[in-house]
């Protein structure tokens, strides 16, 4: 595998929602994202200085539409495109008009062979004209996305073996936390165990522990289902808080995260399958945790 397969960050997520107006109001007023434009059945939001971090698209089934990855350079983008061509994954270019609407450059998409998720890769994303201004929650970035499916080994083989991701930690036969190398965050991507491929959850990182406490109060006041936490993950040492969006998709706020150096990073640890491996405080998720989220394929099956 080429040493040029280098990522800058998890670029953005496109989510399918059943009611664009309802979800748009929720992501702005309850989650705390800033509107960033849109049109043609799509609304964009941001929690950073980038063009956008979340795209909401009206669809018949809620779930993940695509995952956008920003490469470190145009050279890195070419390297991963060439690599995918060699694997027979048939990269499909994003049209100039769609790329312009998304504020991205030199983009293409594939379907990953494990989950069937649409993965988009681009050389860079425009910076927003105005500074991002947090509202009730000091969100600092889109943190990570976790998909789930039946075969963790196949997921590791592809994302680590073919995309140069690195494992940071594992929970035995349940979860693999991966970083998009050389991004230092403990994980920008994760895979969990499920009977069939699905979205597990989406994360936003906050800058203040009080954002977790205020979210707990706000969600209860607004009648938003809280499905896990507050708690603290032993792997990243992040404090977490999970809640549901209007379609039942699981969202997370987290505070704090281990960061890795590019060289001489510690090896990944294996945690046993136990309640305490997911939460230092011994919390247990509610039944609706990580249950909703269809993965939209780039091409129909069959």
N, C-alpha and C positions, 0 to 999 in steps of 0.2 A: 504494500500500500504506500502511496506517495506521501512523503513528509510535508507536501504542500497542502494537504487537506486540513486547513486551519480555519476555525470559526471565530467570529467576533462575539456573537451573542444569539440568543433566541430573539428573533426579529419581531414577530407579531403572531397573533392567532386570529383566524377567521372562524367565527362561531355561527352555526345555524340556529335560529330562534323562531318560534312559532308566531310571535306577535312582535313585530319590529318596534312599534311605538311603545308597547308595554316594557319590553326589555331595554330599549333605549333609555327610558325614564329611570329604570332600576339601576342600570350601570352608571348613569350620571348621578342620580340623587342618593342612592343607597350605597353603591360600591365606592363612588367618589371619583369617577373618571371624568375627564374633560372632553366635551364634544370636539371633533376634529374634521367635520364635514361629512360628505357622503353623497348619495344619490343612486338612482336605479335600484331600489330595494336594498340598499346598503347604508349603514351608518358607521362612521369611524370615531374612535375614542383614543385618548392618550393618557399616559401617566408618567411621561418623560418629555424630554425635549425633541423627541423624534416625530416624524410625520403622523404616525399613529402606532398604537400598541395592540388594539383590539378592533376587529371589523365584525359588525353584526350583520347577518344576512337573513332575510325572511325565507323560511323553508317549511316544508311539511313536517319534518322531524328534527327536533333539537339535537345538537351534537357538534362535533368538530368538523369544520369544512376543510381547513388546511392549516398547516404549521409552517411558518416562514422562518428561515434561518439566514442570518446575515453572515457572509463569509468575511474573512480577514482582508481580502484583496481581490482584485479581478483575476490575479494569478491563481488564487485559491479556488475561485469559482470555476475557472477553466479546468483546473485539476480534478475537481469533484465531478464536473460534467463529463469529462473524458473517462473518468473511472466508472461512472454509471453506464455510459455507452458500452464500455467493455463488459459490464455485467449483464447487458441486454435489457436494461430498464427503460430505454427509450425516452430520454428527457424531452419534454415538450416546452418550447419557448412560450413565455407570457407575452401577449401582444403589446405593442408600444402604447396603445391607448389604455389598456388595463394597468400596465406598469406605471404610467403617468398618474392615473387616478390613485394608485397606492403609494406613490412617492418612492418607488424602488427602481433599481437600474440593473439591466442585464439579467433578467430573471428567467428561471425555468422551473418546471415541476416534474416530479415522478410520483408513482404510487410505491410506497415501501412494500417489500414482499412479505412482511410479517403481519402487519395490521391492515394493510390496504389503505393506509392513510395518505392523503395528498401532502407531500413534502415540497416546499418551495425554497429555492436557494437564490440569493441575489448578492450582488457585489456591494451595494450600499443603499441606504435609505436617506431621503431628504431630512434635514432638520426643520422643525416647525418655525414659522416666522416669529412667533411670540413665545416667551418663556412659559413653561408649564407652571400653573398655580394650583397647588393642592387645596382642597376644601376641608371637609371635616376629617379626612384621613390623609396622613402624610405618606402617600404611596410613592416609593422611589423608583420602582421598575416592575415590569412584567417579570415574574420570577421563573416559573417553570410550568410545564405541562406533563401530565402523566397519562399514559395509555395503559390499557390492561388487555390481557389475552391469555390463551391457554399454554403458550410455549415460551417460557422465559429464556431458555437456552437459544432458541432461534432469534429472539430479540437481541440478545447479547451478541450473537454471531454476526448479525447484520449491522447494528448500530455501533458496536465496538470494532468489529472486524472489517467492515466496509466503509464506515463513516468516521472512523478515528475518534469516536467518543471514548471516554475513560470511565471505568467504574470507580465510584467513590466509596460506596458501602452497599451491602446486601442484607436483606432479612431472608432467612432460609426458605426457599421455595415460595416466596411471596412478593418480594420487591427488589428491584435493582435501581439504585440511584446513579445517574450518569452525568458527567459534565461534558459540554461540547468543547473539546480541547482547542486552544489553550485557555478558554474562558475560565477564570479561577473559581467561580461559584460552585459549591458542593454538588449541586445538580441543577441543570436547566431542563433536563428530561428524565423521566422515570418510566419504568414499566412495572405493572402489577399483575396479579394473577386473576383471571376471570374465565368463565366458561367459553366466551366468544369475544372477539375484539370489540372494544368500546372505549370511550373517553372515561377516564377515572376522575381527574380534577384539574383545575387551573389555579395557579398561584399568583398573588400580588405581594411583593415585599414592601413592608412599611418601615419607617425610620424611627419610630417611637413606640416603646412598649405600651404607652397609654392608648395608642391606636387600637390595640387588642382589647383593652378594657372598655373603651368607648364603643367599639363595634359590638361587644356583647350586650351592652345596654341598648344600643340603637336597633339591633336586629330584634330584640325582644319587644321593643316599643313599636316597631313597624310590622310585627307579626311574621318576620322572615324565619323560616326553619333553621335552627342551629343543629348541625348534625355531628359535630365532634369538637371538643375543646371548650374553653382554652386548655392547652396542654403544651408539652415540650417534647420534640422528637430527639431521641438519643443520637441519631446519626449526624445530623447537621447542627444539633443543639439549638434549632430554631423554636421559638414559641409559636404555636399555631392556633388557628381558629377557622373552622369550616362552616359554611352556610350554603343555602341553595338559592339559585336564581329563579325567576318566575317559571321556567320550564322544568325545574328540578335538577339542573346541572350543578355540580359541586364546585364551589369557589373557596379559595383559602386566602386569608391574610397570614403572613408570617413575619416575625421580627428576629433578626440575627441569623447568620449562616457562616459556617466555616468556609474559608477560601484556601485554594491550593496553589502552590508555586508551579511554574511550568516544568521545572526540573526538580528531581529528588523529592517528589511528592510521596507522602506516606502510602502504603499499599491499602487497598480496600479491605474493610473488615466484614466478617460474617456474623450477623446477630441471629440468635435463635428465634424461632417462631413463638412469640409470646406477647401478651398484652404490654409488658414493660418494654419490649423492643420497639414498640410504636409510640409509647408515651411514658416518659419518666414518672408521671403522676398516676398512671394506671387507668386512664380513662378508656372508655369503650365507645366506638362510633354508634350512632343511631342506625336503624335499619335502612334508611333512605340515603345513607352516605355512599357516594360514588356509584350510583345505580343508573343514572340517566346520561345518555350521550352516544348517539349513533355516529360512526365514523363514515363520512362521505368519501366515496371512491372517486378517483380521477376518471376512471373508465368503468362502465357497467360490467358486472361479472357475466360471463357466458358468451 
